[in-house]
Amino acid sequence: MSKAFKAGARAAGYGHARLHDLRHSTASEMINAGVDLYTVGGVLGHKSAISTKRYSHLATQTLQSAVALVGKKTRTTPKRKAP
């Protein structure tokens, strides 16, 4: 698998890429999409949450967005004008 990956990466102009880079990119994409660390760890096959926790810094923007929602009201129904 590794030799085939390296050959494909070179052919695509990514000779520096490693198979592990795809694993890391996948974890990063999931974290940034809001997938929780427990689920990411399950997908990656981590036996320990400590391994997955390395990716937690990527969720900073997601956390900031969540905190920014505190105190904001969401409108569930549109306002109607009085007749």
MIGU-272041 format. One record per residue (C-alpha): y, z, x; residue in one letter. Coordinates in nm, 4 decimals. Layout:
N
+----------+----------+----------+---+
:        y :        z :        x : r :
+----------+----------+----------+---+
:        Y :        Z :        X : a :
...
+----------+----------+----------+---+
//
This chain:
83
+----------+----------+----------+---+
:        y :        z :        x : r :
+----------+----------+----------+---+
:   0.0000 :   0.0000 :   0.0000 : m :
:   0.2450 :   0.0940 :   0.2727 : s :
:   0.1966 :  -0.2326 :   0.4643 : k :
:   0.2408 :  -0.4354 :   0.1459 : a :
:   0.5527 :  -0.2384 :   0.0585 : f :
:   0.6999 :  -0.2893 :   0.4063 : k :
:   0.6328 :  -0.6646 :   0.3889 : a :
:   0.7932 :  -0.6882 :   0.0456 : g :
:   1.0917 :  -0.4795 :   0.1538 : a :
:   1.1465 :  -0.7019 :   0.4588 : r :
:   1.1184 :  -1.0157 :   0.2457 : a :
:   1.3802 :  -0.8763 :   0.0059 : a :
:   1.6140 :  -0.7886 :   0.2915 : g :
:   1.5439 :  -0.4146 :   0.2827 : y :
:   1.3443 :  -0.3776 :   0.6028 : g :
:   1.4702 :  -0.0220 :   0.6517 : h :
:   1.3332 :   0.0972 :   0.3153 : a :
:   1.0356 :   0.3296 :   0.2917 : r :
:   0.8060 :   0.3924 :  -0.0022 : l :
:   0.9312 :   0.7522 :  -0.0128 : h :
:   1.2849 :   0.6194 :  -0.0686 : d :
:   1.1731 :   0.4880 :  -0.4087 : l :
:   1.0370 :   0.8308 :  -0.4978 : r :
:   1.3666 :   0.9937 :  -0.4041 : h :
:   1.5678 :   0.7309 :  -0.5920 : s :
:   1.3550 :   0.7810 :  -0.9016 : t :
:   1.4142 :   1.1566 :  -0.8922 : a :
:   1.7875 :   1.1032 :  -0.8417 : s :
:   1.8104 :   0.8626 :  -1.1340 : e :
:   1.6230 :   1.1005 :  -1.3632 : m :
:   1.8424 :   1.3980 :  -1.2668 : i :
:   2.1620 :   1.1965 :  -1.3154 : n :
:   2.0345 :   1.0795 :  -1.6542 : a :
:   2.0050 :   1.4417 :  -1.7632 : g :
:   1.6311 :   1.4921 :  -1.7266 : v :
:   1.5582 :   1.8588 :  -1.6584 : d :
:   1.4211 :   1.9687 :  -1.3198 : l :
:   1.0925 :   2.0865 :  -1.4696 : y :
:   1.0199 :   1.7388 :  -1.6053 : t :
:   1.1283 :   1.5668 :  -1.2842 : v :
:   0.8951 :   1.7958 :  -1.0908 : g :
:   0.6110 :   1.7023 :  -1.3219 : g :
:   0.6733 :   1.3312 :  -1.2748 : v :
:   0.6893 :   1.3719 :  -0.8973 : l :
:   0.3795 :   1.5910 :  -0.8941 : g :
:   0.5501 :   1.8898 :  -0.7360 : h :
:   0.3410 :   2.2043 :  -0.7462 : k :
:   0.6433 :   2.4222 :  -0.6880 : s :
:   0.9860 :   2.4226 :  -0.8514 : a :
:   1.1282 :   2.4854 :  -0.5040 : i :
:   1.0401 :   2.1280 :  -0.4048 : s :
:   1.2175 :   1.9860 :  -0.7080 : t :
:   1.5153 :   2.2163 :  -0.6632 : k :
:   1.6245 :   2.0000 :  -0.3672 : r :
:   1.7467 :   1.7498 :  -0.6229 : y :
:   1.9498 :   2.0017 :  -0.8223 : s :
:   2.2725 :   1.9192 :  -0.6373 : h :
:   2.2607 :   1.5784 :  -0.8036 : l :
:   2.3075 :   1.7372 :  -1.1440 : a :
:   2.6557 :   1.8683 :  -1.0578 : t :
:   2.8355 :   1.6031 :  -1.2628 : q :
:   2.6028 :   1.6655 :  -1.5563 : t :
:   2.6785 :   2.0371 :  -1.5360 : l :
:   3.0525 :   1.9737 :  -1.5146 : q :
:   3.0332 :   1.7513 :  -1.8219 : s :
:   2.8460 :   2.0214 :  -2.0122 : a :
:   3.1012 :   2.2879 :  -1.9210 : v :
:   3.3848 :   2.0548 :  -2.0238 : a :
:   3.2404 :   2.0512 :  -2.3763 : l :
:   3.2900 :   2.4258 :  -2.4203 : v :
:   3.5600 :   2.4909 :  -2.6757 : g :
:   3.5888 :   2.1311 :  -2.7912 : k :
:   3.5426 :   2.0750 :  -3.1602 : k :
:   3.3381 :   1.7833 :  -3.2782 : t :
:   3.4197 :   1.6208 :  -3.6084 : r :
:   3.1148 :   1.5789 :  -3.8273 : t :
:   3.2853 :   1.4099 :  -4.1205 : t :
:   3.5978 :   1.1959 :  -4.1201 : p :
:   3.9150 :   1.3467 :  -4.2604 : k :
:   4.0119 :   1.2123 :  -4.6019 : r :
:   4.3685 :   1.1615 :  -4.7076 : k :
:   4.4814 :   1.3393 :  -5.0213 : a :
:   4.5168 :   1.1027 :  -5.3235 : p :
+----------+----------+----------+---+
//
